[in-house]
Amino acid sequence: MFGIGGGELIFIIFIALMLFGSDKIPVIARNLGKGMAQLKNATNEIKSEITKSAEANGIDTSMKDLTNVFNSEIDSVKGSLNANISNPLDKIKEDIDDLTGPIKRQM
């Protein structure tokens, strides 16, 4: 559970008991549960609204198509970054080779 071991979980429970007391822990847990449920409902509502508006506007929202579009955009950005970075790096490499050439010859 979230990468937390048994000992760590017991320690967290112990600290919570010390901070809030045994009478308030059930109330806090209930409120956290309600908050998580409200958050889940809100995200589901947002997702359904986005899907409805996309369908109303004739937008195909299949994840496979979106993934392909994003992957092609990422590949094009990677290509342009590689081109923009490799030229200055090649220049720096040449400058370093020019500087270290006489030093290498002396040794």
PABA-424573 format. One record per residue: x, y, z of N, C-alpha, C, CB in turn; residue number from 1. Coordinates in steps of 0.001 Angstrom, whole numbers, plus 524288, in hexadecimal, padded with zeros to 5 digits. Glycine has a CB too. Example, Ala and Ser with C-alpha at 12.3 -4.5 7.8 and 13.67 -1.06 7.14 Angstrom:
<rofis>
rofi n_u 83386&n_v 7E9C6&n_w 81E78&ca_u 8300C&ca_v 7EE6C&ca_w 81E78&c_u 83390&c_v 7F31C&c_w 81E78&cb_u 82C2C&cb_v 7EE87&cb_w 82356&seq 1
rofi n_u 83232&n_v 7F736&n_w 81BA8&ca_u 83566&ca_v 7FBDC&ca_w 81BE4&c_u 83264&c_v 8001E&c_w 81EBE&cb_u 83704&cb_v 7FDAA&cb_w 8165D&seq 2
</rofis>
This chain:
<rofis>
rofi n_u 8034E&n_v 7FB69&n_w 80000&ca_u 80000&ca_v 80000&ca_w 80000&c_u 8037B&c_v 804D5&c_w 80000&cb_u 7FC3E&cb_v 7FFFF&cb_w 804C4&seq 1
rofi n_u 80412&n_v 8075F&n_w 7FB99&ca_u 8070A&ca_v 80C3A&ca_w 7FB09&c_u 80CB9&c_v 80B9B&c_w 7FCAD&cb_u 80485&cb_v 81086&cb_w 7FE37&seq 2
rofi n_u 80EC6&n_v 806DA&n_w 7FCAF&ca_u 81433&ca_v 8060C&ca_w 7FE27&c_u 81524&c_v 8069D&c_w 803F8&cb_u 81797&cb_v 809C9&cb_w 7FB46&seq 3
rofi n_u 81115&n_v 80613&n_w 80717&ca_u 81194&ca_v 80698&ca_w 80CC4&c_u 81169&c_v 80121&c_w 80F1D&cb_u 80D25&cb_v 80A2A&cb_w 80F1E&seq 4
rofi n_u 8154C&n_v 7FFD8&n_w 81247&ca_u 81580&ca_v 7FACA&ca_w 814D5&c_u 81213&c_v 7FAA6&c_w 819B0&cb_u 81B14&cb_v 7F972&cb_w 8163E&seq 5
rofi n_u 811C9&n_v 7F606&n_w 81C17&ca_u 80E86&ca_v 7F550&ca_w 820B4&c_u 81054&c_v 7F89F&c_w 8254A&cb_u 80E74&cb_v 7EFA6&cb_w 82244&seq 6
rofi n_u 81577&n_v 7F8B3&n_w 8263A&ca_u 8177F&ca_v 7FBCF&ca_w 82A8F&c_u 81688&c_v 80197&c_w 829D2&cb_u 81D3F&cb_v 7FADA&cb_w 82B38&seq 7
rofi n_u 8172E&n_v 80369&n_w 82508&ca_u 81641&ca_v 808EE&ca_w 823E7&c_u 81080&c_v 80A55&c_w 824A4&cb_u 817FD&cb_v 80A3E&cb_w 81E52&seq 8
rofi n_u 80D09&n_v 806C0&n_w 82303&ca_u 80771&ca_v 807B3&ca_w 8239F&c_u 805F8&c_v 807F8&c_w 82966&cb_u 80444&cb_v 80367&cb_w 820DD&seq 9
rofi n_u 8081D&n_v 8047C&n_w 82C87&ca_u 8070E&ca_v 80495&ca_w 83224&c_u 80914&c_v 809A9&c_w 83487&cb_u 80994&cb_v 7FFD2&cb_w 834DE&seq 10
rofi n_u 80DAB&n_v 80B6A&n_w 832D9&ca_u 80FD1&ca_v 81052&ca_w 834D5&c_u 80C54&c_v 814F4&c_w 8336E&cb_u 81552&cb_v 81130&cb_w 832AE&seq 11
rofi n_u 80A51&n_v 8150C&n_w 82EA1&ca_u 806D6&ca_v 8194C&ca_w 82CEE&c_u 801D0&c_v 81937&c_w 83023&cb_u 80590&cb_v 818CF&cb_w 82701&seq 12
rofi n_u 7FFB2&n_v 81493&n_w 83112&ca_u 7FAEB&ca_v 81425&ca_w 83439&c_u 7FBF8&c_v 8160A&c_w 839CC&cb_u 7F8E3&cb_v 80E69&cb_w 83448&seq 13
rofi n_u 8007C&n_v 81497&n_w 83BED&ca_u 801E4&ca_v 81642&ca_w 84132&c_u 80240&c_v 81C37&c_w 84184&cb_u 80718&cb_v 813C5&cb_w 842DB&seq 14
rofi n_u 804CB&n_v 81EA2&n_w 83DB2&ca_u 80543&ca_v 8245C&ca_w 83D9F&c_u 7FFE3&c_v 826E2&c_w 83D1F&cb_u 808D5&cb_v 82628&cb_w 83914&seq 15
rofi n_u 7FC77&n_v 824A4&n_w 839C6&ca_u 7F731&ca_v 826CE&ca_w 8392A&c_u 7F432&c_v 8266E&c_w 83E4A&cb_u 7F433&cb_v 823EF&cb_w 834CB&seq 16
rofi n_u 7F4C8&n_v 82210&n_w 84107&ca_u 7F228&ca_v 8218A&ca_w 84614&c_u 7F426&c_v 8258E&c_w 849FF&cb_u 7F2EA&cb_v 81C09&cb_w 8483F&seq 17
rofi n_u 7F944&n_v 8267B&n_w 849E9&ca_u 7FB84&ca_v 82A49&ca_w 84D88&c_u 7F9A7&c_v 82FD4&c_w 84C48&cb_u 80181&cb_v 82A0B&cb_w 84D58&seq 18
rofi n_u 7F94B&n_v 8311B&n_w 8473C&ca_u 7F7C7&ca_v 83666&ca_w 845B4&c_u 7F1FB&c_v 8377B&c_w 84685&cb_u 7F928&cb_v 83751&cb_w 8400E&seq 19
rofi n_u 7EEA2&n_v 833CF&n_w 844E9&ca_u 7E90D&ca_v 834E8&ca_w 844BD&c_u 7E5ED&c_v 83235&c_w 8490B&cb_u 7E6F0&cb_v 83354&cb_w 83F8D&seq 20
rofi n_u 7E7EB&n_v 82E1D&n_w 84B48&ca_u 7E507&ca_v 82B47&ca_w 84F47&c_u 7E194&c_v 82724&c_w 84CD8&cb_u 7E1C2&cb_v 82F02&cb_w 8528B&seq 21
rofi n_u 7E062&n_v 82326&n_w 84FE3&ca_u 7DD70&ca_v 81EB3&ca_w 84DD2&c_u 7D7C5&c_v 82009&c_w 84C90&cb_u 7DD95&cb_v 81A40&cb_w 851AC&seq 22
rofi n_u 7D59A&n_v 82403&n_w 84EFA&ca_u 7D02A&ca_v 82560&ca_w 84DF2&c_u 7CF76&c_v 82857&c_w 848D2&cb_u 7CE0B&cb_v 82898&cb_w 85264&seq 23
rofi n_u 7D381&n_v 82AF9&n_w 846E4&ca_u 7D2FB&ca_v 82E0D&ca_w 84210&c_u 7D4BD&c_v 82B15&c_w 83D31&cb_u 7D61C&cb_v 8330C&cb_w 84288&seq 24
rofi n_u 7D798&n_v 826C7&n_w 83DC4&ca_u 7D98C&ca_v 823D8&ca_w 83940&c_u 7D51A&c_v 821EA&c_w 835C0&cb_u 7DCD6&cb_v 81F36&cb_w 83B15&seq 25
rofi n_u 7D0D9&n_v 81F9A&n_w 837D2&ca_u 7CC97&ca_v 81DE4&ca_w 83459&c_u 7CA10&c_v 82268&c_w 8315A&cb_u 7C870&cb_v 81B13&cb_w 83781&seq 26
rofi n_u 7C998&n_v 826E1&n_w 833E2&ca_u 7C748&ca_v 82B6F&ca_w 83146&c_u 7CADA&c_v 82D46&c_w 82CD8&cb_u 7C657&cb_v 82FF1&cb_w 83540&seq 27
rofi n_u 7CFED&n_v 82D66&n_w 82DE0&ca_u 7D3AB&ca_v 82F0B&ca_w 829E3&c_u 7D39F&c_v 82B3A&c_w 82554&cb_u 7D935&cb_v 82F78&cb_w 82C35&seq 28
rofi n_u 7D38C&n_v 8261C&n_w 82684&ca_u 7D374&ca_v 8222B&ca_w 82263&c_u 7CE7F&c_v 82295&c_w 81F18&cb_u 7D3E4&cb_v 81CB3&cb_w 824BE&seq 29
rofi n_u 7CA0C&n_v 82383&n_w 821A5&ca_u 7C51E&ca_v 82415&ca_w 81ED3&c_u 7C549&c_v 828DA&c_w 81B3F&cb_u 7C086&cb_v 82487&cb_w 822AD&seq 30
rofi n_u 7C750&n_v 82D30&n_w 81D3A&ca_u 7C7B2&ca_v 831ED&ca_w 81A10&c_u 7CB75&c_v 8312E&c_w 81579&cb_u 7C979&cb_v 83688&cb_w 81D74&seq 31
rofi n_u 7CFD0&n_v 82E74&n_w 81667&ca_u 7D36E&ca_v 82D54&ca_w 81218&c_u 7D0D7&c_v 829EF&c_w 80DF4&cb_u 7D85E&cb_v 82AA1&cb_w 81426&seq 32
rofi n_u 7CDD9&n_v 8260B&n_w 80FA5&ca_u 7CB08&ca_v 822B0&ca_w 80BF5&c_u 7C71F&c_v 825B9&c_w 808B6&cb_u 7C840&cb_v 81E5A&cb_w 80EDA&seq 33
rofi n_u 7C43A&n_v 82938&n_w 80B48&ca_u 7C074&ca_v 82C7C&ca_w 80879&c_u 7C335&c_v 83010&c_w 80494&cb_u 7BD38&cb_v 82FC0&cb_w 80C56&seq 34
rofi n_u 7C799&n_v 83249&n_w 8063D&ca_u 7CA8B&ca_v 835B9&ca_w 802C1&c_u 7CC9C&c_v 832DB&c_w 7FDFB&cb_u 7CF0A&cb_v 83835&cb_w 805AD&seq 35
rofi n_u 7CEA0&n_v 82E22&n_w 7FED7&ca_u 7D09A&ca_v 82B0A&ca_w 7FA6E&c_u 7CC2B&c_v 82996&c_w 7F6B6&cb_u 7D35C&cb_v 8260E&cb_w 7FC69&seq 36
rofi n_u 7C796&n_v 8283E&n_w 7F8DE&ca_u 7C315&ca_v 826F3&ca_w 7F593&c_u 7C15D&c_v 82BB1&c_w 7F266&cb_u 7BE82&cb_v 824F2&cb_w 7F8EF&seq 37
rofi n_u 7C14B&n_v 83047&n_w 7F4D1&ca_u 7BFCC&ca_v 83509&ca_w 7F200&c_u 7C3B1&c_v 8364A&c_w 7EDB4&cb_u 7BF5C&cb_v 839A8&cb_w 7F5C5&seq 38
rofi n_u 7C8B4&n_v 8358A&n_w 7EECE&ca_u 7CCB6&ca_v 8367B&ca_w 7EAE0&c_u 7CC22&c_v 832BD&c_w 7E647&cb_u 7D225&cb_v 835F2&cb_w 7ED48&seq 39
rofi n_u 7CB20&n_v 82DCB&n_w 7E76F&ca_u 7CA5E&ca_v 829EE&ca_w 7E34A&c_u 7C598&c_v 82B46&c_w 7E002&cb_u 7C9CC&cb_v 8246E&cb_w 7E59C&seq 40
rofi n_u 7C148&n_v 82CB8&n_w 7E28B&ca_u 7BC8C&ca_v 82E37&ca_w 7DFAB&c_u 7BD7D&c_v 83302&c_w 7DC46&cb_u 7B80D&cb_v 82F45&cb_w 7E378&seq 41
rofi n_u 7C05E&n_v 836D1&n_w 7DE54&ca_u 7C16C&ca_v 83B90&ca_w 7DB55&c_u 7C4B7&c_v 83A5C&c_w 7D688&cb_u 7C42C&cb_v 83FA0&cb_w 7DEC0&seq 42
rofi n_u 7C8B3&n_v 83711&n_w 7D722&ca_u 7CBF1&ca_v 835C6&ca_w 7D297&c_u 7C8DF&c_v 832A1&c_w 7CE91&cb_u 7D0CD&cb_v 832B6&cb_w 7D44D&seq 43
rofi n_u 7C56A&n_v 82F2C&n_w 7D063&ca_u 7C227&ca_v 82C3F&ca_w 7CCB3&c_u 7BE67&c_v 82FDA&c_w 7C9D1&cb_u 7BF16&cb_v 827F9&cb_w 7CF8D&seq 44
rofi n_u 7BC42&n_v 833B9&n_w 7CC8C&ca_u 7B8C6&ca_v 8377D&ca_w 7CA04&c_u 7BBB1&c_v 83AB9&c_w 7C5F8&cb_u 7B645&cb_v 83B15&cb_w 7CE17&seq 45
rofi n_u 7C058&n_v 83C6B&n_w 7C746&ca_u 7C37A&ca_v 83F79&ca_w 7C391&c_u 7C4C1&c_v 83C31&c_w 7BECB&cb_u 7C88D&cb_v 84176&cb_w 7C628&seq 46
rofi n_u 7C63E&n_v 83753&n_w 7BFB9&ca_u 7C787&ca_v 833E0&ca_w 7BB59&c_u 7C2D4&c_v 83301&c_w 7B7CB&cb_u 7C98A&cb_v 82EA2&cb_w 7BD5D&seq 47
rofi n_u 7BE42&n_v 83235&n_w 7BA23&ca_u 7B995&ca_v 83161&ca_w 7B6F5&c_u 7B811&c_v 83650&c_w 7B404&cb_u 7B50B&cb_v 82F94&cb_w 7BA5F&seq 48
rofi n_u 7B8BB&n_v 83ADF&n_w 7B661&ca_u 7B78C&ca_v 83FCB&ca_w 7B3B0&c_u 7BB35&c_v 8409D&c_w 7AF0C&cb_u 7B7F9&cb_v 8446F&cb_w 7B780&seq 49
rofi n_u 7C01A&n_v 83F6C&n_w 7AFC7&ca_u 7C3D9&ca_v 83FFA&ca_w 7AB7D&c_u 7C276&c_v 83C48&c_w 7A712&cb_u 7C975&cb_v 83EEF&cb_w 7AD65&seq 50
rofi n_u 7C111&n_v 83771&n_w 7A870&ca_u 7BF9C&ca_v 83399&ca_w 7A47A&c_u 7BAAF&c_v 8354F&c_w 7A194&cb_u 7BEC7&cb_v 82E36&cb_w 7A6FD&seq 51
rofi n_u 7B6CF&n_v 83741&n_w 7A478&ca_u 7B1F2&ca_v 83902&ca_w 7A205&c_u 7B2F0&c_v 83D92&c_w 79E55&cb_u 7ADF3&cb_v 83A94&cb_w 7A630&seq 52
rofi n_u 7B608&n_v 84159&n_w 7A008&ca_u 7B704&ca_v 845DF&ca_w 79CAD&c_u 7BA40&c_v 84452&c_w 797F0&cb_u 7B9CC&cb_v 84A33&cb_w 79FBF&seq 53
rofi n_u 7BDCF&n_v 840A1&n_w 7988F&ca_u 7C0E3&ca_v 83EDB&ca_w 79419&c_u 7BD74&c_v 83C02&c_w 7902E&cb_u 7C55A&cb_v 83B4E&cb_w 795E5&seq 54
rofi n_u 7B9E0&n_v 838BB&n_w 7921B&ca_u 7B652&ca_v 835FF&ca_w 78E91&c_u 7B29E&c_v 839D1&c_w 78BEE&cb_u 7B335&cb_v 831D1&cb_w 79187&seq 55
rofi n_u 7B0E3&n_v 83DD5&n_w 78EC2&ca_u 7AD5A&ca_v 841B5&ca_w 78C7C&c_u 7B00A&c_v 844CE&c_w 7882D&cb_u 7AB54&cb_v 8456B&cb_w 790B6&seq 56
rofi n_u 7B51C&n_v 845A6&n_w 788AB&ca_u 7B804&ca_v 8488E&ca_w 784BB&c_u 7BA61&c_v 8450A&c_w 7808E&cb_u 7BC43&cb_v 84BAF&cb_w 7874C&seq 57
rofi n_u 7B950&n_v 83FFB&n_w 780DA&ca_u 7BB34&ca_v 83C5C&ca_w 77CE7&c_u 7C0F3&c_v 83B09&c_w 77D62&cb_u 7BA37&cb_v 83E8A&cb_w 777AB&seq 58
rofi n_u 7C306&n_v 83B75&n_w 78205&ca_u 7C88A&ca_v 83A40&ca_w 782D9&c_u 7C8EC&c_v 83490&c_w 78487&cb_u 7CB10&cb_v 83DF9&cb_w 78705&seq 59
rofi n_u 7CC4F&n_v 831AA&n_w 781D9&ca_u 7CD35&ca_v 82C3E&ca_w 78349&c_u 7D12F&c_v 82C25&c_w 787B2&cb_u 7CF1E&cb_v 828F6&cb_w 77E84&seq 60
rofi n_u 7CFA0&n_v 82A08&n_w 78C29&ca_u 7D306&ca_v 82A33&ca_w 790BB&c_u 7D528&c_v 824D8&c_w 79230&cb_u 7D01D&cb_v 82C79&cb_w 7954F&seq 61
rofi n_u 7D5DB&n_v 8217B&n_w 78E58&ca_u 7D7FF&ca_v 81C62&ca_w 78FC6&c_u 7DD96&c_v 81D18&c_w 791AA&cb_u 7D7C6&cb_v 81884&cb_w 78B16&seq 62
rofi n_u 7DEEE&n_v 81A4F&n_w 795AF&ca_u 7E40E&ca_v 81ADC&ca_w 79821&c_u 7E86D&c_v 8193E&c_w 79468&cb_u 7E451&cb_v 8179C&cb_w 79D20&seq 63
rofi n_u 7E773&n_v 8157B&n_w 79110&ca_u 7EB78&ca_v 813C0&ca_w 78D6E&c_u 7ECE9&c_v 8182C&c_w 789B0&cb_u 7E99C&cb_v 80EEA&cb_w 78A5E&seq 64
rofi n_u 7E8F8&n_v 81AEC&n_w 787B5&ca_u 7EA07&ca_v 81F43&ca_w 78431&c_u 7ECED&c_v 823A9&c_w 78701&cb_u 7E4EF&cb_v 82151&cb_w 781DB&seq 65
rofi n_u 7EB3B&n_v 824DF&n_w 78BC4&ca_u 7EDDA&ca_v 828F9&ca_w 78EC3&c_u 7F376&c_v 8277A&c_w 78FFD&cb_u 7EAE4&cb_v 82A16&cb_w 793D1&seq 66
rofi n_u 7F452&n_v 82285&n_w 79144&ca_u 7F993&ca_v 820B6&ca_w 7926B&c_u 7FD0A&c_v 82133&c_w 78D9E&cb_u 7F979&cb_v 81B0F&cb_w 79459&seq 67
rofi n_u 7FAFF&n_v 81FD4&n_w 78913&ca_u 7FE0A&ca_v 82057&ca_w 78441&c_u 7FF64&c_v 82603&c_w 78318&cb_u 7FB0C&cb_v 81E02&cb_w 77FAD&seq 68
rofi n_u 7FBA5&n_v 82985&n_w 783F3&ca_u 7FC9E&ca_v 82F10&ca_w 78306&c_u 800CF&c_v 83114&c_w 786C6&cb_u 7F787&cb_v 8323F&cb_w 783A6&seq 69
rofi n_u 80040&n_v 82FC3&n_w 78BBD&ca_u 80418&ca_v 8318A&ca_w 78F97&c_u 8097E&c_v 82F4A&c_w 78E7E&cb_u 8025B&cb_v 83007&cb_w 79517&seq 70
rofi n_u 809B4&n_v 82A4E&n_w 78D0A&ca_u 80EC7&ca_v 827E8&ca_w 78BEC&c_u 81168&c_v 82A6F&c_w 7873D&cb_u 80E24&cb_v 82212&cb_w 78AF8&seq 71
rofi n_u 80E5D&n_v 82BB4&n_w 78334&ca_u 810B8&ca_v 82E36&ca_w 77EA6&c_u 8129B&c_v 833B5&c_w 78000&cb_u 80CCD&cb_v 82E6C&cb_w 77A1C&seq 72
rofi n_u 80FA5&n_v 83680&n_w 78334&ca_u 81158&ca_v 83BB1&ca_w 784E8&c_u 81647&c_v 83B5F&c_w 78832&cb_u 80D02&cb_v 83E66&cb_w 787FE&seq 73
rofi n_u 8167A&n_v 8378D&n_w 78BAB&ca_u 81B13&ca_v 836DE&ca_w 78EFB&c_u 81FCE&c_v 8358B&c_w 78BA6&cb_u 81A23&cb_v 83292&cb_w 79317&seq 74
rofi n_u 81F1D&n_v 8322C&n_w 787C5&ca_u 82376&ca_v 830C7&ca_w 78453&c_u 8256E&c_v 83579&c_w 78145&cb_u 821D0&cb_v 82C7A&cb_w 78091&seq 75
rofi n_u 821DD&n_v 838C7&n_w 77F74&ca_u 82395&ca_v 83D5F&ca_w 77C82&c_u 8267B&c_v 84138&c_w 7800C&cb_u 81EE1&cb_v 84015&cb_w 779EA&seq 76
rofi n_u 824AA&n_v 841D2&n_w 784D8&ca_u 82756&ca_v 84546&ca_w 78887&c_u 82CB9&c_v 84316&c_w 789D9&cb_u 8240F&cb_v 845FB&cb_w 78D8E&seq 77
rofi n_u 82D0E&n_v 83DEB&n_w 78A9F&ca_u 83222&ca_v 83B80&ca_w 78BB7&c_u 835EB&c_v 83C69&c_w 78736&cb_u 8317E&cb_v 8359B&cb_w 78CB8&seq 78
rofi n_u 833F9&n_v 83BCC&n_w 78267&ca_u 83758&ca_v 83C94&ca_w 77DDF&c_u 8395E&c_v 8421E&c_w 77D88&cb_u 83474&cb_v 83B3A&cb_w 778ED&seq 79
rofi n_u 835EE&n_v 845E2&n_w 77E6F&ca_u 837AB&ca_v 84B4F&ca_w 77E22&c_u 83B60&c_v 84CA2&c_w 7829E&cb_u 832F7&cb_v 84F00&cb_w 77E33&seq 80
rofi n_u 83A73&n_v 84A69&n_w 7873E&ca_u 83E04&ca_v 84B53&ca_w 78B97&c_u 8435C&c_v 848F4&c_w 78A7E&cb_u 83BC4&cb_v 84913&cb_w 790A4&seq 81
rofi n_u 84367&n_v 8443E&n_w 7885E&ca_u 84865&ca_v 841C4&ca_w 78718&c_u 84B6A&c_v 844F5&c_w 78315&cb_u 84782&cb_v 83C3A&cb_w 7850C&seq 82
rofi n_u 848A6&n_v 846FC&n_w 77F37&ca_u 84B40&ca_v 84A20&ca_w 77B3D&c_u 84D51&c_v 84F34&c_w 77D94&cb_u 84780&cb_v 84B4C&cb_w 776B7&seq 83
rofi n_u 84A42&n_v 851A8&n_w 780EF&ca_u 84BE0&ca_v 85699&ca_w 78351&c_u 85049&c_v 855EA&c_w 78737&cb_u 8474B&cb_v 85928&cb_w 785FA&seq 84
rofi n_u 85079&n_v 85178&n_w 789CB&ca_u 85479&ca_v 8509B&ca_w 78DC4&c_u 85979&c_v 84E6D&c_w 78B68&cb_u 85272&cb_v 84CED&cb_w 791F5&seq 85
rofi n_u 858F8&n_v 84B1D&n_w 7876A&ca_u 85DA4&ca_v 84884&ca_w 78559&c_u 86160&c_v 84C5A&c_w 782B2&cb_u 85C10&cb_v 84446&cb_w 7817D&seq 86
rofi n_u 85F6D&n_v 85060&n_w 7801B&ca_u 862F0&ca_v 8541A&ca_w 77D8B&c_u 8666B&c_v 85705&c_w 7816C&cb_u 85FC8&cb_v 85800&cb_w 77A65&seq 87
rofi n_u 8644B&n_v 85957&n_w 7857A&ca_u 867B8&ca_v 85BEC&ca_w 78949&c_u 86B59&c_v 85813&c_w 78C19&cb_u 86470&cb_v 85ED9&cb_w 78D4B&seq 88
rofi n_u 8696B&n_v 85358&n_w 78D20&ca_u 86CBD&ca_v 84F7F&ca_w 78FB8&c_u 87150&c_v 84DE2&c_w 78C3B&cb_u 86986&cb_v 84AAF&cb_w 79140&seq 89
rofi n_u 87048&n_v 84D54&n_w 7872D&ca_u 87490&ca_v 84C16&ca_w 78392&c_u 87890&c_v 85078&c_w 78378&cb_u 87273&cb_v 84B18&cb_w 77E09&seq 90
rofi n_u 876B5&n_v 85556&n_w 7838D&ca_u 87A3F&ca_v 859D6&ca_w 78390&c_u 87D8B&c_v 859DB&c_w 78887&cb_u 87723&cb_v 85EFF&cb_w 78315&seq 91
rofi n_u 87B0D&n_v 858CB&n_w 78D07&ca_u 87DEC&ca_v 858A0&ca_w 791F9&c_u 881F0&c_v 8543E&c_w 791E6&cb_u 87A26&cb_v 857E9&cb_w 7969A&seq 92
rofi n_u 88084&n_v 84FC1&n_w 78FC0&ca_u 88429&ca_v 84B5B&ca_w 78F69&c_u 888E3&c_v 84CCB&c_w 78C12&cb_u 88169&cb_v 84682&cb_w 78D24&seq 93
rofi n_u 887E3&n_v 84F65&n_w 787B5&ca_u 88C38&ca_v 85111&ca_w 78453&c_u 88FC0&c_v 854F4&c_w 78729&cb_u 88A1A&cb_v 85386&cb_w 77F3E&seq 94
rofi n_u 88D60&n_v 8589E&n_w 78A04&ca_u 8907B&ca_v 85C72&ca_w 78CEC&c_u 893D6&c_v 859C9&c_w 79111&cb_u 88CE8&cb_v 86086&cb_w 78F7D&seq 95
rofi n_u 8919A&n_v 85600&n_w 793C7&ca_u 894A0&ca_v 8532D&ca_w 797C0&c_u 898FE&c_v 85012&c_w 7953B&cb_u 89116&cb_v 84F86&cb_w 79AED&seq 96
rofi n_u 897E6&n_v 84D9E&n_w 790CF&ca_u 89C02&ca_v 84AB9&ca_w 78E08&c_u 8A059&c_v 84E65&c_w 78C37&cb_u 899B1&cb_v 847C8&cb_w 7894F&seq 97
rofi n_u 89EEA&n_v 8531C&n_w 78A70&ca_u 8A2DA&ca_v 856E8&ca_w 788D2&c_u 8A63B&c_v 85899&c_w 78D6E&cb_u 8A03D&cb_v 85BAC&cb_w 78655&seq 98
rofi n_u 8A3CB&n_v 8594A&n_w 791FF&ca_u 8A6B4&ca_v 85AE7&ca_w 79698&c_u 8AA28&c_v 85699&c_w 798C4&cb_u 8A303&cb_v 85CB8&cb_w 79ABB&seq 99
rofi n_u 8A82E&n_v 851C8&n_w 798AE&ca_u 8AB23&ca_v 84D81&ca_w 79B05&c_u 8AEEE&c_v 84AF9&c_w 79746&cb_u 8A77E&cb_v 84978&cb_w 79D12&seq 100
rofi n_u 8AE8B&n_v 84C44&n_w 79246&ca_u 8B223&ca_v 849FB&ca_w 78E6B&c_u 8B7D2&c_v 84AF7&c_w 78FAF&cb_u 8B0F9&cb_v 84C18&cb_w 78915&seq 101
rofi n_u 8B979&n_v 84FD7&n_w 79093&ca_u 8BEF3&ca_v 850D0&ca_w 791D5&c_u 8C092&c_v 84E53&c_w 79706&cb_u 8BFF7&cb_v 856A7&cb_w 79201&seq 102
rofi n_u 8BD10&n_v 84DFD&n_w 79AB7&ca_u 8BE5B&ca_v 84BA0&ca_w 79FC2&c_u 8BF45&c_v 845D4&c_w 79F0F&cb_u 8B9FD&cb_v 84C97&cb_w 7A3CC&seq 103
rofi n_u 8BC11&n_v 8433F&n_w 79BE3&ca_u 8BCB7&ca_v 83DAF&ca_w 79AF6&c_u 8C1DB&c_v 83C99&c_w 7982F&cb_u 8B824&cb_v 83B8D&cb_w 797C6&seq 104
rofi n_u 8C34F&n_v 83FF7&n_w 7948B&ca_u 8C82C&ca_v 83F27&ca_w 79196&c_u 8CCF7&c_v 83FC5&c_w 79505&cb_u 8C87D&cb_v 842F5&cb_w 78D06&seq 105
rofi n_u 8CCA9&n_v 84325&n_w 79901&ca_u 8D126&ca_v 843ED&ca_w 79C5D&c_u 8D1FE&c_v 83F49&c_w 7A005&cb_u 8D07E&cb_v 848E9&cb_w 79F7F&seq 106
rofi n_u 8CE14&n_v 83C86&n_w 7A158&ca_u 8CE9C&ca_v 83826&ca_w 7A4F9&c_u 8D03C&c_v 83387&c_w 7A201&cb_u 8C997&cb_v 8370C&cb_w 7A7F2&seq 107
</rofis>
